[in-house]
Structures are given as C-alpha cells and as structure tokens.
Amino acid sequence: MNKKQNNDAEKEFTKENNEVEVNDEQQDIATEVAEETENAENLSELESLKQMLQQREEAIEQKDKEYLFLMAEFDNFRKRTVREKAEIIKNGAENVLKGILPIIDDFERGIKAMNENTDAKSVKEGIEMIYNKFIKFLQQNGVNEIASEDAAFDVDLHEAIAMVPVEDESKKGKVIDTITKGYTLNDKVIRHAKVAVGQ
C-alpha cells in the first residue's frame, strides 16, 4: 500500500468517524429535543390539569356561596312566615270583633230604652232587630245555622242527646226536636246541633 492510498484510507476513516460522531451528536440532540418536548407536553398537561382543578374549585366555591345564600334566604322566609302567622293569630279576630261592637252598641241602647219604656211590644221588636242584625253579621262572616228540624239524623252534623219514641214510621231516624242549634263556619262544623231523635 502506498502513501497516497494510506492517506486516502485515513481520510476516509476520519470522515466516517466524523460522520459517526455527527450522527451520535444528532441522535443525542434529537433525544434531548424529544425529552424536552415530552417534558413540555407533560408540563402543558400538568398546567392544563391545574387549570381544570382551579376551575372546579372555583365552581364548587360559587355553588357553596349560592347554597349558603339560598339557606339564608329560606331561613329569613321561614322566620317572616312564622312572624306573620303569629300576627294573624293574634289579630285575626280583630275584624270580627269590630263587626260585633256596633251590635253591642245596639244592645246598650236597647237596655237603656227598656229602662225608659214600659211597652213590651217595642222592646221585643228592638231585641228582634238586634238579633237579626247579629245573625246577618254571622252569615257575612261564613257562620251558618245547621238545619235540623225534620232532617234525617246525621252524625257529622248532629249530636243525639235523647231518643224519643214515635208512632209515625216516617219520623224514625229523624230529628224531632233541636235542643241547641248547631253552626258551621265556611262549611266546617264548629258546633254540632244537640237534638232529640225519633225511634
């Protein structure tokens, strides 16, 4: 082998070595770039997860605030309702009592008239007027008398306090006499009629 060939072989070997070194360097750089890209992607994914977590925490915090606000609002509503109910119970009879006051005035005038006037007929008419006025007032407020005379006995409306023997078969199981009148308030029985029933 001559010197020239030897030089050429050396150059070729050096060139191949340089190419291998370049290839190794490129591969190292490529590996580093891939690792950095992977790290960047991992960091990006981590940042994304952190953002999602933060958004969820903010949403939960917002829901908690809304829940607490609703609870406070409901508590205020409940307290207000209890207070209004107490006021209605306390002052509910006010309108009824205001309506009764003029009737009391009429009674007072009637008593005064009885002391001054000895005519029994006019006193009786005055009392009947006051009675009729009072009955009308009760009806305006939903209080009605339970019809009992000759009605069939009804346990929902009547209370039997006596059983009266009757000869007429059509009178059996019917109200013969009303001892105490019964009343309803807006179709609800507030006092049962005390009656005698035929048997």
QUIQUIKA-V158925 format. One record per residue. N is the residue number from 1. PHI is phi as a letter, one per 40 degrees, with the letter a starting at -180 (NA if undefined). PSI is psi in radians with two decimals (999 if undefined). NEAR is the number of other ideal C-beta (glycine too) atoms within 10 Angstrom. Layout:
# QUIQUIKA-V158925
N,PHI,PSI,NEAR + N,PHI,PSI,NEAR
This chain:
# QUIQUIKA-V158925
1,NA,2.28,7 + 2,c,3.07,7 + 3,c,-0.66,7 + 4,c,-0.78,8 + 5,c,-0.65,9 + 6,c,-0.76,10 + 7,c,-0.75,10 + 8,c,-0.72,12 + 9,c,-0.69,11 + 10,c,-0.75,10 + 11,c,-0.74,10 + 12,c,-0.76,10 + 13,c,-0.76,10 + 14,c,-0.74,10 + 15,c,-0.78,10 + 16,c,-0.72,10 + 17,c,-0.77,10 + 18,c,-0.72,10 + 19,c,-0.70,10 + 20,c,-0.75,10 + 21,c,-0.74,10 + 22,c,-0.78,10 + 23,c,-0.72,10 + 24,c,-0.76,10 + 25,c,-0.77,10 + 26,c,-0.71,10 + 27,c,-0.72,10 + 28,c,-0.77,10 + 29,c,-0.77,10 + 30,c,-0.71,10 + 31,c,-0.78,10 + 32,c,-0.79,10 + 33,c,-0.75,10 + 34,c,-0.75,10 + 35,c,-0.76,10 + 36,c,-0.71,10 + 37,c,-0.77,10 + 38,c,-0.74,10 + 39,c,-0.75,10 + 40,c,-0.73,10 + 41,c,-0.75,10 + 42,c,-0.77,10 + 43,c,-0.73,10 + 44,c,-0.75,10 + 45,c,-0.70,10 + 46,c,-0.79,10 + 47,c,-0.72,10 + 48,c,-0.77,10 + 49,c,-0.70,10 + 50,c,-0.75,10 + 51,c,-0.77,10 + 52,c,-0.75,10 + 53,c,-0.77,10 + 54,c,-0.74,10 + 55,c,-0.73,10 + 56,c,-0.74,10 + 57,c,-0.73,10 + 58,c,-0.72,10 + 59,c,-0.74,10 + 60,c,-0.74,10 + 61,c,-0.72,10 + 62,c,-0.77,10 + 63,c,-0.70,10 + 64,c,-0.76,10 + 65,c,-0.79,10 + 66,c,-0.73,10 + 67,c,-0.82,10 + 68,c,-0.68,10 + 69,c,-0.80,10 + 70,c,-0.73,10 + 71,c,-0.75,10 + 72,c,-0.73,10 + 73,c,-0.76,10 + 74,c,-0.72,10 + 75,c,-0.73,10 + 76,c,-0.74,10 + 77,c,-0.78,10 + 78,c,-0.80,10 + 79,c,-0.74,10 + 80,c,-0.73,10 + 81,c,-0.76,10 + 82,c,-0.75,10 + 83,c,-0.77,10 + 84,c,-0.69,10 + 85,c,-0.76,11 + 86,c,-0.70,10 + 87,c,-0.71,10 + 88,c,-0.78,10 + 89,c,-0.75,9 + 90,c,-0.75,9 + 91,b,0.11,10 + 92,c,-0.60,11 + 93,c,-0.07,10 + 94,d,-0.85,10 + 95,c,-0.70,10 + 96,c,-0.80,12 + 97,c,-0.64,11 + 98,c,-0.65,9 + 99,c,-0.51,14 + 100,c,-0.50,15 + 101,d,-0.77,9 + 102,c,-0.53,12 + 103,c,-0.66,15 + 104,c,-0.72,12 + 105,d,-0.75,11 + 106,c,-0.73,17 + 107,c,-0.76,14 + 108,c,-0.74,10 + 109,c,-0.67,12 + 110,c,-0.74,16 + 111,c,-0.72,11 + 112,c,-0.71,10 + 113,c,-0.62,13 + 114,c,-0.65,15 + 115,c,-0.55,8 + 116,c,-0.49,6 + 117,b,2.35,13 + 118,b,0.00,8 + 119,c,1.92,10 + 120,c,-0.59,9 + 121,c,-0.78,8 + 122,c,-0.61,12 + 123,c,-0.77,15 + 124,c,-0.75,10 + 125,c,-0.71,11 + 126,c,-0.77,18 + 127,c,-0.70,14 + 128,c,-0.66,10 + 129,c,-0.77,12 + 130,c,-0.73,17 + 131,c,-0.83,12 + 132,c,-0.67,10 + 133,c,-0.73,13 + 134,c,-0.75,17 + 135,c,-0.75,13 + 136,c,-0.73,11 + 137,c,-0.77,15 + 138,c,-0.75,17 + 139,c,-0.68,11 + 140,c,-0.44,9 + 141,c,0.28,14 + 142,g,0.10,12 + 143,c,2.14,16 + 144,b,2.61,15 + 145,c,2.48,14 + 146,c,2.15,20 + 147,c,2.20,13 + 148,b,-0.69,24 + 149,d,2.20,11 + 150,g,0.28,11 + 151,c,2.70,15 + 152,c,2.44,10 + 153,c,2.25,18 + 154,b,2.03,13 + 155,c,-0.39,8 + 156,c,-0.39,7 + 157,b,-0.53,18 + 158,b,2.70,22 + 159,b,2.00,15 + 160,c,2.13,16 + 161,b,-0.12,12 + 162,a,2.57,12 + 163,b,2.16,11 + 164,b,2.19,14 + 165,c,2.35,9 + 166,b,2.58,15 + 167,c,-0.62,7 + 168,c,2.09,8 + 169,c,-0.53,8 + 170,c,-0.30,9 + 171,c,-0.21,16 + 172,c,2.33,14 + 173,g,0.11,12 + 174,b,2.80,17 + 175,c,2.16,23 + 176,c,-0.70,20 + 177,a,2.51,14 + 178,b,2.02,18 + 179,c,-0.81,12 + 180,b,2.26,13 + 181,c,2.58,14 + 182,b,2.76,20 + 183,b,2.63,16 + 184,b,2.62,15 + 185,b,1.94,13 + 186,f,0.87,9 + 187,g,0.17,7 + 188,b,2.25,8 + 189,c,2.15,14 + 190,b,-0.32,12 + 191,a,2.14,14 + 192,c,2.54,19 + 193,c,2.25,23 + 194,c,2.10,17 + 195,b,2.82,27 + 196,b,2.32,18 + 197,b,2.42,21 + 198,c,2.47,20 + 199,b,999,13
